Amino acid sequence: MKVTVVGAGAVGASCAEYIAIKDFASEVVLLDIKEGYAEGKAMDLMQTASLNGFDTKITGVTNDYSKTAGSDICVITSGIPRKPGMTREELIGINAGIVKTVSSSLIEHSPNTIIIVVSNPMDTMTYLVHKSTGLPKNRIIGMGGALDSARFKYRLAEAIGGPISDVDGMVIGGHSDTGMIPLTRLATRNGVPVSNFIAADRLEQVKEDTKVGGATLTKLLGTSAWYAPGAAVSGLVQAIACDQKKVYPCSVLLEGEYDLNDICLGVPVILGKNGIEEIVNIPLNDAEKANMQESADAVRKVNEML
């Protein structure tokens, strides 16, 4: 199993690290345009192998896509990260050109690969990969919902005052501060609705804190987060590589599902060896359907900028 991660910055390097530590891939290729940067990150990570107990080979390359040939899964993290006060949508002018070039270069050398898009604005970048490459829809996946759901569960556990392993919850919709839809109605603590443990106003606060989870970290760090995004990507990669049939919310091309067409938006999917094995259609109430439509409308406005 060969995995390529394009972009050796904080997010890309975290992706490579978590994938290697889980030890299910034979090789991870880390590619960057900055001379020697990916090579240095790869060497640093390989020097942790004996300490962290993994045998995955990590290779760093400078803009040489021939070294990515035969990759089963490719992750695109390249592009400029958010700065404080910057929305994900403001990144589109620069990142669209980068993502289009990167995806075509990857497919040239790995025509059967599955692509996971991390670059922001993520839903629009995922849509761009669909439109510019023509790959089957099951082989193009946007990462956002897996990360947003992890942040949702963090906030739920914080509100409950219990361990994260107790809670389960999901975020659908667009990967943006206004487009996320944390499904508080369906969130549980060991199978019991969280509303049994959290007051309505506190649960609403959890919802709002989740939606600005990325912006909160950007303000604190001065740039985008990297640990949780890296871990989220590694979870998706492992689910595909190990044919786990796990359910994750991901940004995927919708063709009638959730009454939406020709748009990439976060919905639950089953991930396995073929990438998206199935889109899971969960019943939404009227308010959630309205939120989903609003989220789709916002993503379409960004898509129009392409």
C-alpha positions as CSV (number, residue, x, y, z in Angstrom):
1,M,0.0,0.0,0.0
2,K,1.6,3.3,-1.2
3,V,0.2,6.6,-0.1
4,T,1.3,10.0,-1.4
5,V,0.8,13.2,0.6
6,V,1.3,16.5,-1.4
7,G,2.3,19.4,0.8
8,A,4.9,18.8,3.5
9,G,3.7,21.6,5.7
10,A,2.2,21.1,9.2
11,V,-0.9,19.3,8.0
12,G,0.8,17.2,5.4
13,A,3.6,16.1,7.8
14,S,1.0,15.3,10.5
15,C,-0.8,13.1,7.9
16,A,2.4,11.3,7.0
17,E,3.3,10.8,10.7
18,Y,-0.1,9.4,11.7
19,I,-0.3,7.1,8.7
20,A,3.2,5.8,9.4
21,I,2.6,5.2,13.1
22,K,-0.5,3.2,12.3
23,D,1.8,1.0,10.2
24,F,-0.6,-0.2,7.6
25,A,1.1,1.4,4.6
26,S,4.4,0.1,3.0
27,E,5.4,3.6,1.8
28,V,4.4,7.2,2.3
29,V,5.7,9.7,-0.2
30,L,5.8,13.3,1.0
31,L,6.0,15.8,-1.9
32,D,6.5,19.6,-1.7
33,I,7.6,22.3,-4.1
34,K,10.1,23.8,-1.7
35,E,13.6,22.4,-2.3
36,G,14.7,19.9,0.3
37,Y,11.7,20.6,2.6
38,A,9.9,17.3,2.1
39,E,13.2,15.4,2.2
40,G,14.0,17.0,5.6
41,K,10.5,16.2,7.0
42,A,10.7,12.6,5.8
43,M,14.2,12.1,7.3
44,D,13.0,13.6,10.6
45,L,10.0,11.3,10.6
46,M,12.0,8.2,9.7
47,Q,14.3,8.9,12.6
48,T,11.2,8.3,14.9
49,A,10.6,4.9,13.4
50,S,12.5,2.9,15.9
51,L,11.1,5.0,18.7
52,N,7.5,4.7,17.6
53,G,7.7,1.1,16.3
54,F,6.7,1.4,12.7
55,D,8.2,0.0,9.5
56,T,6.5,2.3,7.0
57,K,9.0,3.9,4.7
58,I,8.7,7.7,4.4
59,T,10.2,9.2,1.3
60,G,10.5,13.0,0.7
61,V,10.7,14.5,-2.8
62,T,10.8,18.0,-4.3
63,N,8.1,18.4,-7.0
64,D,9.0,15.0,-8.7
65,Y,5.7,13.3,-9.3
66,S,7.3,10.3,-11.0
67,K,8.2,9.2,-7.4
68,T,4.5,9.1,-6.6
69,A,3.8,6.5,-9.3
70,G,1.6,3.6,-8.3
71,S,0.1,5.4,-5.3
72,D,-3.1,3.7,-4.1
73,I,-4.3,6.8,-2.2
74,C,-3.2,10.4,-2.7
75,V,-3.8,13.2,-0.2
76,I,-3.8,16.9,-1.3
77,T,-3.0,19.3,1.5
78,S,-1.1,21.8,-0.6
79,G,-2.1,25.5,-0.8
80,I,-1.8,28.4,1.5
81,P,-3.3,28.0,5.1
82,R,-5.7,30.3,6.7
83,K,-4.5,33.3,8.6
84,P,-6.4,35.0,11.5
85,G,-9.5,36.7,10.2
86,M,-9.3,34.9,6.8
87,T,-12.2,32.7,5.7
88,R,-11.6,29.4,3.9
89,E,-13.4,31.0,0.9
90,E,-10.7,33.7,0.6
91,L,-8.2,31.1,-0.3
92,I,-9.9,30.0,-3.5
93,G,-8.0,32.3,-5.9
94,I,-4.6,30.8,-5.0
95,N,-5.5,27.2,-4.0
96,A,-7.7,26.4,-7.0
97,G,-4.8,26.7,-9.4
98,I,-2.6,24.6,-7.1
99,V,-5.1,21.8,-6.6
100,K,-5.9,21.5,-10.3
101,T,-2.2,21.2,-11.2
102,V,-1.5,18.8,-8.3
103,S,-4.5,16.5,-9.0
104,S,-3.7,16.2,-12.8
105,S,0.0,15.4,-12.0
106,L,-0.9,12.7,-9.5
107,I,-3.4,11.0,-11.9
108,E,-0.8,11.1,-14.7
109,H,1.4,8.8,-12.6
110,S,-1.3,7.0,-10.6
111,P,-4.4,6.7,-12.8
112,N,-6.2,4.3,-10.4
113,T,-5.6,6.3,-7.3
114,I,-8.2,7.5,-4.8
115,I,-7.8,11.2,-4.0
116,I,-8.5,12.8,-0.6
117,V,-8.8,16.6,-0.7
118,V,-7.8,18.7,2.4
119,S,-7.0,22.1,0.8
120,N,-9.5,24.9,1.5
121,P,-12.1,25.8,0.6
122,M,-12.4,22.1,0.8
123,D,-15.9,21.5,-0.6
124,T,-15.1,23.6,-3.6
125,M,-11.7,22.1,-4.1
126,T,-13.2,18.6,-4.0
127,Y,-15.8,19.8,-6.7
128,L,-12.9,21.2,-8.8
129,V,-11.1,17.8,-8.7
130,H,-14.3,16.2,-10.0
131,K,-14.7,18.7,-12.8
132,S,-11.1,18.8,-13.9
133,T,-10.1,15.1,-13.7
134,G,-13.2,13.1,-14.6
135,L,-12.4,10.4,-12.0
136,P,-15.3,8.3,-10.8
137,K,-17.1,9.9,-7.9
138,N,-16.2,7.1,-5.5
139,R,-12.5,8.0,-5.9
140,I,-12.7,11.7,-4.9
141,I,-13.2,12.4,-1.2
142,G,-13.2,15.7,0.7
143,M,-11.9,15.3,4.3
144,G,-13.8,18.1,6.2
145,G,-16.6,16.2,7.9
146,A,-14.3,13.8,9.6
147,L,-12.5,16.7,11.2
148,D,-15.6,18.7,12.1
149,S,-17.2,15.6,13.7
150,A,-14.0,15.1,15.8
151,R,-14.3,18.7,17.0
152,F,-18.0,18.2,17.7
153,K,-17.3,15.1,19.9
154,Y,-14.6,17.1,21.7
155,R,-17.1,19.8,22.6
156,L,-19.8,17.3,23.6
157,A,-17.4,15.5,26.0
158,E,-16.4,18.9,27.4
159,A,-20.0,19.8,28.0
160,I,-20.9,16.5,29.6
161,G,-17.7,16.4,31.7
162,G,-17.1,12.8,30.6
163,P,-14.6,11.0,28.3
164,I,-14.7,11.4,24.5
165,S,-15.0,7.6,24.2
166,D,-18.5,8.0,25.7
167,V,-19.9,10.3,23.0
168,D,-20.8,9.9,19.4
169,G,-21.9,12.7,17.0
170,M,-21.7,13.8,13.4
171,V,-21.3,17.0,11.4
172,I,-22.7,17.2,7.9
173,G,-23.0,20.1,5.4
174,G,-20.3,22.5,4.2
175,H,-16.8,22.7,5.8
176,S,-17.1,26.3,6.7
177,D,-17.9,28.4,9.8
178,T,-21.5,29.0,8.6
179,G,-22.1,25.8,6.6
180,M,-21.5,23.1,9.2
181,I,-24.5,21.3,10.6
182,P,-23.7,19.5,13.9
183,L,-26.5,17.0,14.3
184,T,-27.2,17.6,18.0
185,R,-30.5,15.7,17.7
186,L,-28.7,12.5,16.9
187,A,-25.7,12.8,19.2
188,T,-25.4,10.2,21.9
189,R,-23.6,9.2,25.1
190,N,-23.3,5.5,25.1
191,G,-26.5,5.3,23.0
192,V,-28.5,7.8,25.1
193,P,-29.3,11.1,23.5
194,V,-27.0,13.8,24.8
195,S,-30.0,16.0,25.5
196,N,-30.5,13.8,28.6
197,F,-27.1,15.1,29.9
198,I,-26.8,18.6,28.5
199,A,-29.2,21.5,28.9
200,A,-30.7,22.9,25.7
201,D,-28.8,26.2,25.9
202,R,-25.5,24.5,26.6
203,L,-26.1,22.1,23.7
204,E,-26.7,25.1,21.4
205,Q,-23.3,26.5,22.6
206,V,-21.7,23.2,21.7
207,K,-23.1,23.5,18.3
208,E,-21.8,27.1,17.8
209,D,-18.4,26.3,19.2
210,T,-18.1,23.4,16.8
211,K,-18.9,25.5,13.8
212,V,-16.1,28.0,14.6
213,G,-13.7,25.3,15.7
214,G,-11.2,26.0,12.9
215,A,-11.4,29.7,13.3
216,T,-10.9,29.5,17.1
217,L,-7.7,27.5,16.5
218,T,-6.5,29.9,13.8
219,K,-6.9,32.8,16.1
220,L,-5.0,31.1,18.9
221,L,-2.2,29.6,16.7
222,G,-1.9,32.3,14.0
223,T,-2.4,29.6,11.3
224,S,-4.5,26.6,10.6
225,A,-4.5,23.6,13.0
226,W,-2.6,20.5,12.0
227,Y,-2.8,17.7,14.6
228,A,-6.5,17.0,14.3
229,P,-6.6,17.5,10.5
230,G,-3.7,15.1,10.1
231,A,-5.4,12.5,12.4
232,A,-8.7,12.9,10.4
233,V,-6.9,12.2,7.1
234,S,-5.1,9.2,8.5
235,G,-8.5,7.8,9.7
236,L,-9.9,8.1,6.1
237,V,-6.8,6.6,4.5
238,Q,-6.8,3.6,6.9
239,A,-10.5,3.0,6.3
240,I,-9.8,2.7,2.6
241,A,-6.4,0.9,2.7
242,C,-7.7,-1.7,5.2
243,D,-11.2,-2.0,3.6
244,Q,-12.8,-1.2,7.0
245,K,-16.2,-0.2,5.8
246,K,-16.3,2.6,8.4
247,V,-18.8,5.4,8.3
248,Y,-17.3,8.9,8.1
249,P,-19.0,12.2,7.0
250,C,-17.0,13.3,3.9
251,S,-17.5,15.8,1.1
252,V,-18.7,13.9,-1.9
253,L,-20.4,14.6,-5.2
254,L,-24.2,14.4,-4.7
255,E,-26.4,13.3,-7.6
256,G,-29.8,13.4,-6.0
257,E,-28.9,12.3,-2.5
258,Y,-30.3,14.6,0.1
259,D,-32.3,16.3,-2.7
260,L,-29.1,17.9,-4.0
261,N,-27.3,17.7,-7.3
262,D,-24.0,18.7,-8.9
263,I,-22.4,19.8,-5.6
264,C,-19.8,18.4,-3.1
265,L,-21.0,18.5,0.4
266,G,-20.4,16.6,3.7
267,V,-22.6,13.6,4.2
268,P,-22.0,10.2,5.9
269,V,-20.4,7.6,3.6
270,I,-19.1,4.1,4.0
271,L,-15.3,3.9,3.2
272,G,-13.6,0.8,1.9
273,K,-11.1,-0.4,-0.7
274,N,-13.0,1.3,-3.5
275,G,-13.1,4.6,-1.7
276,I,-16.7,5.6,-1.3
277,E,-18.6,2.3,-1.1
278,E,-22.0,3.9,-0.3
279,I,-23.5,7.3,0.5
280,V,-25.6,6.9,3.6
281,N,-29.0,8.7,3.4
282,I,-30.0,9.5,7.0
283,P,-33.5,11.0,7.6
284,L,-33.3,14.7,8.5
285,N,-36.0,16.8,10.1
286,D,-37.4,19.9,8.5
287,A,-34.9,22.2,10.3
288,E,-31.9,20.1,9.3
289,K,-33.1,19.9,5.7
290,A,-33.4,23.7,5.6
291,N,-29.9,24.0,7.1
292,M,-28.6,21.6,4.5
293,Q,-30.1,23.7,1.7
294,E,-28.6,26.9,3.1
295,S,-25.2,25.2,3.4
296,A,-25.5,24.0,-0.2
297,D,-26.4,27.5,-1.4
298,A,-23.4,28.9,0.3
299,V,-21.0,26.4,-1.3
300,R,-22.6,27.0,-4.7
301,K,-21.7,30.7,-4.4
302,V,-18.0,29.7,-3.8
303,N,-18.1,27.2,-6.6
304,E,-19.2,30.0,-9.0
305,M,-15.9,31.7,-8.4
306,L,-14.1,28.8,-10.1
